[in-house]
Amino acid sequence: MNKISKLLNILKRNGLYPPFYRIESAGTNPEVIINGKKYLIFCSNNYLGLATRSEIIRAAERALKKHGIGPGGSRFLCGNIALLEQLDHETAKLVGAEDAITFPTGYMANLAIFKALMDPLIGNLPHKKGSGIIFSDEFNHGSIVDGCKLSYAKKIIFRHIDMKDLETKISTVPNNTPKMITIEGVFSVEGDLVPLPEVINIAKKYNAILMIDDAHGVGVMGEKGGGTAQHFGLESKIDIIMGSFDKALGGMGGFLAGSKEIVEYLRIASRSYMLSSAVPAVLAGGLIKAIKICETKKGLREKLFSNANYLRKNLEEIGFRVLGKGEIPVNPVLIGDEIKAIKFSEKLFRRGIYAPTYRWPMVPKGTARIRVTTMSTHTKKYLDTLLEAFEKSGKELKLIP
Ligand SMILES: Cc1ncc(COP(=O)(O)O)c(C=O)c1O
């Protein structure tokens, strides 16, 4: 305990302990109330503004009235209500897969998938325990890192979206070794989009299962919000698409989508699906409506992208370095030094902008950044307020000329 106190003291003394601002209003709206004061929020993943949309709330209310607040058990027991089967079905349709399995969080989906496919369920099926290798992008989300740990498979890291490095590493592995490649579709913290056609070619050439974590791509990328695979027109070429319901779809939960057979298998091989309660009906009811809106309201995505493009162009003009090429609607602004980034974020906060710092251990040391997320519900006035705060605070800290 002494050591824990010591650690906490060091973090707090150096201003490294996160502020955990207490939000007193809906944290998914562009304007939030903290300590009775109004702030503009630029860190929510509620990209399309669906979290508080009235049609979705009404659909959730109907499910809530019928089913109550909880599921009463896992899908194996009493949790397999019709609404959840409908959510599985609508989710699969959204991302262009044959079927899908849904989880209370995306994190739980990622905990399930690697073990299910790399650790034997019966005897040596599907593979001998510990014989598989997972090839994972160096900047993959922590939930992928944790999922891989549970799988008993060996993990080989390849450089971020570096297809040469991936191919060099995978080509040295014997042909009969069970292999899996895992990479995010949209790297929101790096500002990058996966080079999907190249990843698919490598997976096919070396007979590897391909899993794309599209937590930040679903709802955002593709004509109908089907995600990164839809953006590239390659839905049928991916073995497993993982996604989250708590970002563009505005709710909460996660899913794994793929062929009927893989999903049928995952229903009996995913520990976090079997050993934990189902997605509650209130969420399923709201999410089914959210998926419908996402598929049909293309204008929400257009507004999201035009907001993000406007910010990127102007942030760069002011003198900030924005990571990525503008292919995704998130603008991670690189600050570098952790302490400077924290001070910058505090200055923004004093100017009414809520945009926290991403820093080690979330990102490598010395690459602290502010991940500026836009929503389709941000107005031009909100964006200009952010730009003004960035410019003034950046000049004060000599981050920009
Ligand atoms: C890339 C990625 N994968 C998975 C997750 C986990 O999803 P969830 O928040 O639904 O647990 C996140 C959430 O931050 C994420 O960004």
The ligand as an SDF file (V2000), in Angstrom:
LIG
                    3D

 16 16  0  0  0  0  0  0  0  0999 V2000
   -9.9540    0.7070  -31.4880 C   0  0  0  0  0  0  0  0  0  0  0  0
  -10.8130    0.3260  -30.3390 C   0  0  0  0  0  0  0  0  0  0  0  0
  -11.1390   -0.9670  -30.1580 N   0  0  0  0  0  0  0  0  0  0  0  0
  -11.9140   -1.3610  -29.1400 C   0  0  0  0  0  0  0  0  0  0  0  0
  -12.4070   -0.4660  -28.2240 C   0  0  0  0  0  0  0  0  0  0  0  0
  -13.2550   -0.9540  -27.0920 C   0  0  0  0  0  0  0  0  0  0  0  0
  -14.5760   -0.6510  -27.3740 O   0  0  0  0  0  0  0  0  0  0  0  0
  -15.6430   -0.3790  -26.2060 P   0  0  0  0  0  0  0  0  0  0  0  0
  -15.4880    1.0460  -25.7920 O   0  0  0  0  0  0  0  0  0  0  0  0
  -16.9550   -0.6480  -26.8810 O   0  0  0  0  0  0  0  0  0  0  0  0
  -15.3570   -1.3210  -25.1010 O   0  0  0  0  0  0  0  0  0  0  0  0
  -12.1000    0.8910  -28.3660 C   0  0  0  0  0  0  0  0  0  0  0  0
  -12.6200    1.8810  -27.3920 C   0  0  0  0  0  0  0  0  0  0  0  0
  -12.0430    2.8720  -27.0950 O   0  0  0  0  0  0  0  0  0  0  0  0
  -11.2820    1.3050  -29.4510 C   0  0  0  0  0  0  0  0  0  0  0  0
  -10.9640    2.5900  -29.6210 O   0  0  0  0  0  0  0  0  0  0  0  0
  1  2  1  0
  2  3  1  0
  2 15  2  0
  3  4  2  0
  4  5  1  0
  5  6  1  0
  5 12  2  0
  6  7  1  0
  7  8  1  0
  8  9  2  0
  8 10  1  0
  8 11  1  0
 12 13  1  0
 12 15  1  0
 13 14  2  0
 15 16  1  0
M  END
$$$$
